[in-house]
Amino acid sequence: MHKVEDLKIWRKSIELTKAVYILVTDLPSDEKFGLTSQIKRSAISIPSNIAEGAGRNSQKEFKHFLSIANGSAYELQTQLILLIELNLIAKEKIQPVIDVCIEIQKMNYSFQQKLEPQC
């Protein structure tokens, strides 16, 4: 088991989620139950799965939840790109959030590799 508050990847994903929540306030109200809702769910899923995995009893289980978190990070990245493609928010405003999302993906991959010998 890991203390979730000590995990850099978890803290970074909390910051990402906060940035996403701020970003989507600029979306049109008719997207409230469409992309906005889906984007928020994807963002929340990242730190939530990291936390759930950290609380599990084995490194193998932890790695499984890191994998789920990584899938959510890729899902979020896709949705953020769609915001650009649909001209809903300017690329300049979204790109920094996408960059953090990609950084978390890389951190997640590296963390999983470190857990590999123990699984």
C-alpha positions as CSV (number, residue, x, y, z in Angstrom):
1,M,0.0,0.0,0.0
2,H,1.1,3.5,-0.8
3,K,0.3,6.8,1.0
4,V,-1.6,8.5,-1.8
5,E,-0.7,12.0,-0.7
6,D,3.0,11.2,-1.2
7,L,2.5,10.2,-4.8
8,K,3.6,12.9,-7.2
9,I,1.4,11.4,-10.0
10,W,-1.6,11.7,-7.8
11,R,-0.9,15.3,-6.8
12,K,-0.3,16.2,-10.5
13,S,-3.6,14.6,-11.5
14,I,-5.5,16.5,-8.8
15,E,-4.0,19.7,-10.3
16,L,-5.0,18.5,-13.8
17,T,-8.6,17.9,-12.6
18,K,-8.8,21.4,-11.1
19,A,-7.5,22.9,-14.4
20,V,-10.1,20.9,-16.3
21,Y,-12.9,22.1,-14.1
22,I,-11.8,25.7,-14.7
23,L,-11.4,25.2,-18.4
24,V,-14.9,23.8,-19.0
25,T,-16.6,26.7,-17.4
26,D,-16.0,28.5,-20.8
27,L,-18.0,25.8,-22.7
28,P,-21.5,26.7,-23.9
29,S,-24.3,25.7,-21.6
30,D,-25.8,23.3,-24.1
31,E,-22.6,21.1,-23.7
32,K,-23.3,20.7,-19.9
33,F,-24.6,17.2,-20.3
34,G,-22.4,16.3,-23.3
35,L,-18.7,17.0,-23.5
36,T,-18.5,18.9,-20.3
37,S,-19.9,16.1,-18.2
38,Q,-17.7,13.5,-20.0
39,I,-14.6,15.6,-19.7
40,K,-15.1,16.0,-16.0
41,R,-15.7,12.3,-15.5
42,S,-12.5,11.5,-17.3
43,A,-10.5,14.0,-15.4
44,I,-11.8,12.8,-12.0
45,S,-11.2,9.2,-12.9
46,I,-7.4,9.7,-13.1
47,P,-6.7,10.6,-9.5
48,S,-9.5,8.5,-8.3
49,N,-8.1,5.3,-9.8
50,I,-4.6,6.2,-8.7
51,A,-5.9,6.5,-5.1
52,E,-7.9,3.3,-5.3
53,G,-4.9,1.4,-6.6
54,A,-2.7,2.9,-3.8
55,G,-5.1,1.5,-1.3
56,R,-5.1,-2.0,-2.7
57,N,-3.2,-4.9,-1.1
58,S,-0.8,-5.8,-3.9
59,Q,1.5,-4.1,-6.4
60,K,-0.3,-6.1,-9.1
61,E,-3.7,-4.5,-8.1
62,F,-2.1,-1.1,-7.9
63,K,-0.7,-1.5,-11.4
64,H,-4.1,-2.5,-12.7
65,F,-5.6,0.8,-11.4
66,L,-2.7,2.8,-12.8
67,S,-3.6,1.3,-16.1
68,I,-7.2,2.4,-15.8
69,A,-6.1,5.9,-14.8
70,N,-3.9,6.0,-17.9
71,G,-6.8,5.0,-20.1
72,S,-8.8,7.9,-18.6
73,A,-5.9,10.3,-19.3
74,Y,-5.9,9.3,-22.9
75,E,-9.7,9.6,-23.0
76,L,-9.4,13.1,-21.5
77,Q,-6.7,14.1,-24.0
78,T,-9.0,13.0,-26.8
79,Q,-11.9,15.1,-25.5
80,L,-9.7,18.1,-25.0
81,I,-8.5,17.8,-28.6
82,L,-12.2,17.6,-29.7
83,L,-12.8,20.9,-28.0
84,I,-10.2,22.4,-30.3
85,E,-11.5,20.6,-33.4
86,L,-15.1,21.8,-32.6
87,N,-13.9,25.3,-32.1
88,L,-15.4,25.4,-28.6
89,I,-12.2,26.7,-26.9
90,A,-9.1,28.2,-28.4
91,K,-6.1,25.9,-28.7
92,E,-3.9,28.3,-26.8
93,K,-6.2,27.9,-23.8
94,I,-6.4,24.1,-24.0
95,Q,-2.8,23.2,-24.9
96,P,-1.3,23.7,-21.5
97,V,-3.9,21.3,-20.0
98,I,-3.2,18.8,-22.7
99,D,0.5,19.1,-21.9
100,V,-0.1,18.2,-18.3
101,C,-2.3,15.3,-19.4
102,I,0.6,14.0,-21.5
103,E,3.0,14.5,-18.7
104,I,0.8,12.4,-16.4
105,Q,0.6,9.7,-19.1
106,K,4.4,9.5,-19.1
107,M,4.6,9.5,-15.3
108,N,2.1,6.7,-15.2
109,Y,4.0,4.6,-17.7
110,S,7.2,5.1,-15.8
111,F,5.6,4.3,-12.5
112,Q,4.1,1.1,-13.9
113,Q,7.5,0.1,-15.2
114,K,9.0,0.5,-11.7
115,L,6.3,-1.7,-10.3
116,E,6.8,-4.3,-12.9
117,P,9.4,-6.5,-11.2
118,Q,7.3,-6.6,-8.1
119,C,4.2,-7.8,-9.9
